[in-house]
Amino acid sequence: MKYSVITFGCRVNQSDSLRVEEELLASGAQPAAAEVADLVVVNTCSVTASADQGARQMIRRIARTNPGVRIIVTGCYATREREAVASLPNVREVVSNDDKPRLLALMRSSPDGAVDQQWVSSAERYGHGDGSCGAAIEPGLAGRTAFTLRVQTGCAEPCSYCIIPETRGAPRSLPVAQVLAEVARVADAGFREVVLTGVHLGSYGRDLGPRTDLPALLESLRHWADAALDAHGQRVRFRISSLEPMDCTADVVDLVRDADCFAPHFHLPLQHASGGVLAAMRRPYDLAFYRALVDRIRHDLPNASIGSDVIVGFPGEQDADFEELVAYLEQSPLTHVHVFPYSDRPGTVASRMGDRAAGGVVKARGLEIRSVAARLSRRFVAGQQGTVHRALTLEDGRRAVTGNYLKVRIPAGQPRNRWVDVRITATEPDIQGEIVRAY
């Protein structure tokens, strides 16, 4: 059995896809290009209309180039538009997000016999249906050096533009003990960086009994990392995925600042700088709160990367609102900004709002913000000249990623997945560094 897994969207989807791949590999299946695979799993996103369209186009392209392929579709678009997805060519099963941990079992029970039963039975011995997996893995699986670990899923925040609470359901967290067991498992398999992710990561633990929170989880991970380094010489770095600004508390910032095991990397979606637009979006903070947060991070961690997301063209956004966004970004300490034109999601509060900007206006606003974002990124990278960072080698060992998310070109000679200390020697036309120490 040859398989391919194709993933759209967020790090949570990336983590879910990694689980599927672990189980497929453990069963004896072999990875292959989608054009020649017997089975293709497409893990979809639905955060924007273009994400839906991209999934449809991909499925049609696979079916056209590989007419005999069996396609299983899961993820947020599959959850939201099950019938539309099921009607696409060669789709044999549509699996909702809630059923994703049981994907292999569902494939076995498919009435058209989409997957060989003996093969699925073998795979099921490795998948436990609770987010854990006993398959043997190692860095390099599906081209990954870091392991993306989903510690939470679901969201209860009422952002007016977002459909994800509908597709992911209520918040659910993995117990701390299970998170630590997973970290130990992947560290023993050789992974040296673990990316912690969730649909609403900052809500971690609020649904557990007894109730806990994200800072408590991070504190537990710090203790685990210290013990692993002392006992076994295992050095593991944790990278915190996207956090809502109100969830990036002083405790979180202090832990990242003080604990060597956390990457100095924050992603804090702003979405807008206008108070009126933020209120219409139902975002639970204002610009003053956001500014104070990122200014504090920059003060405490001068070399930290601070990424963000913004939406342009939200219903009701006026020229003055947009100029407020531009003015803030121009003088902010942000280092990376992802720009999204507003995408109408049927069923959301925002989809019923009027006063929409013309398409050409939205496009122009997006281009302007991207130009500002490029300047912010160049400014940050230029300021890293001469600094030294712990980095993890990637791919063939000629590139490495630092804790503050610089992708650095380094001299050949290092294997993949090795810790090195790198001094940044050049930032144009690309980032280059010299190895100070390898270990």
C-alpha positions, -999 to +999 in steps of 0.1 A: +000+000+000+014+033-011+000+065+006+003+102+005-009+128+031-016+163+019-022+190+045-037+225+043-038+251+069-026+255+105-001+237+127-030+218+144-037+202+110+000+195+106+000+177+139-030+157+130-015+147+097+017+136+114-004+112+135-020+097+104+014+093+088+028+076+119+000+050+119+003+044+081+040+039+084+036+016+114+013-005+094+038-011+067+025+014+042+050+033+021+050+070+014+047+080-023+038+110-044+000+115-047+002+108-084+012+072-078-003+065-044-030+039-037-044+061-009-044+098-005-055+115+027-063+152+023-065+172+055-084+204+047-086+239+061-117+262+059-105+294+075-110+313+042-128+307+009-095+303-009-086+274+015-118+256+005-110+263-032-075+250-028-087+217-013-112+212-041-086+220-068-061+196-052-086+167-050-096+172-086-060+173-097-051+141-079-081+123-093-072+135-128-036+124-127-042+092-107-076+078-117-074+047-096-066+065-063-088+063-032-091+097-015-100+102+021-108+138+031-108+152+066-102+185+083-123+217+087-136+219+051-146+183+052-164+189+085-182+220+074-192+209+038-194+171+040-218+166+011-199+190-012-166+172-004-181+138-008-192+147-044-157+154-055-140+127-078-125+096-062-135+107-026-143+074-008-147+087+027-152+121+044-140+121+080-149+150+104-124+165+128-141+148+157-136+114+140-101+121+129-085+100+157-106+070+144-098+076+107-083+042+101-112+024+118-137+044+097-117+035+065-120-002+075-158+000+078-163+019+046-190+001+026-170+002-007-140-015+009-118+016+003-089+001+022-076-034+026-090-047+059-058-066+069-038-035+063-061-013+085-062-039+113-024-038+114-024+000+116-050+001+143-027-018+166-006+014+167-033+041+170-051+044+204-078+068+193-069+093+221-042+114+204-014+090+214+004+068+190+029+040+195+045+040+161+083+044+158+092+077+142+123+097+137+133+132+125+129+135+087+095+119+086+076+138+059+105+162+057+100+174+093+128+181+117+106+195+145+077+175+159+044+194+160+024+183+191-012+192+195-020+197+232-054+213+227-082+215+202-115+233+199-124+270+206-151+289+224-141+324+215-169+343+196-148+361+170-174+374+145-155+363+114-144+328+123-160+295+115-135+273+133-154+270+166-181+253+145-156+229+128-134+221+158-160+221+186-156+229+222-121+232+238-105+199+248-070+196+263-046+166+267-038+160+304-004+172+314+008+136+321-001+126+285+017+157+271+048+148+290+046+112+279+044+123+243+073+146+247+094+118+262+084+095+233+094+119+205+125+129+223+135+093+226+129+090+189+154+117+183+134+149+179+151+179+194+124+205+189+087+202+198+062+228+186+033+231+210+001+239+192-037+241+196-068+256+180-070+280+211-037+271+227-040+297+254-072+280+268-052+249+276-063+231+307-095+251+314-116+220+305-096+196+326-103+183+360-086+195+381-084+227+361-050+239+350-036+264+325-009+270+299+017+285+323+014+254+345+019+232+314+050+252+304+064+249+339+060+212+338+077+211+304+106+232+318+111+207+347+110+178+322+135+195+300+159+202+329+156+166+341+161+151+306+193+172+301+207+163+335+199+126+333+204+118+296+220+148+280+188+153+259+184+189+249+149+196+237+136+230+227+099+239+229+084+264+204+050+279+214+026+282+185+001+310+180-013+326+212-042+350+214-029+382+230-050+380+261-035+345+268+001+356+265+003+364+302+033+378+322+039+342+334+042+330+298+066+358+289+087+352+320+090+315+313+102+321+278+127+347+290+141+327+319+140+291+307+165+280+281+142+253+268+117+277+252+123+294+219+122+332+220+094+332+194+059+346+198+030+346+173+003+370+186-026+377+161-035+414+162-061+413+134-065+451+135-054+483+152-087+502+150-108+500+182-140+500+161-129+472+139-116+451+168-150+455+185-168+445+154-145+415+152-154+407+188-117+406+198-114+408+236-086+434+238-077+468+224-046+483+207-033+497+240-033+462+255-016+447+225+010+475+223+019+471+259+023+433+255+046+433+225+066+463+239+071+443+271+083+413+251+107+434+231+121+449+263+126+416+280+137+396+250+155+420+226+161+393+200+128+376+201+107+372+170+072+385+173+048+375+145+012+386+139-018+382+117-040+411+104-072+412+084-078+439+058-112+447+043-133+436+073-169+448+069-171+484+080-134+491+078-130+528+067-100+546+054-093+560+088-094+525+104-069+513+078-046+542+083-046+534+120-035+499+112-007+511+090+004+537+115+007+512+143+025+485+123+051+510+109+063+517+144+057+484+161+083+459+172+067+431+152+090+410+130+066+390+108+031+399+097+007+376+078-019+396+059-053+382+051-080+398+030-113+394+048-130+362+036-167+358+042-176+326+060-214+318+058-228+312+092-206+338+110-218+371+125-196+390+101-212+374+070-243+394+079-226+427+081-228+453+054-206+482+044-181+462+024-151+477+007-147+471-030-125+442-040-099+466-056-097+486-024-092+454-003-065+442-027-047+476-025-048+476+013-034+441+014-005+451-008+003+481+014+003+461+046+025+434+029+049+462+020+050+474+056+055+438+068+084+433+045+101+464+059+095+451+095+111+418+086+141+433+069+146+456+099+145+427+123+169+405+103+194+433+098+195+439+136+206+402+141+239+408+124+267+395+147+243+378+172+249+342+183+220+317+185+214+281+193+200+265+161+189+232+148+202+220+115+176+212+088+174+191+056+209+183+044+226+202+072+233+234+051+205+254+068+196+258+105+166+274+123+173+295+154+151+299+184+139+333+171+130+316+138+158+328+115+165+303+087+203+306+084+225+292+056+255+275+072+287+258+058+282+222+047+294+193+069+267+191+096+241+163+097+204+171+099+189+176+134+220+187+152+224+215+177+248+242+166+256+277+179+255+301+149+269+336+146+249+357+120+275+369+095+253+383+067+217+392+063+215+401+026+205+387+001+199+358+025+208+351+061+241+334+065+260+322+096+292+306+108+292+277+133+307+286+166+300+252+182+283+220+173+270+195+199 
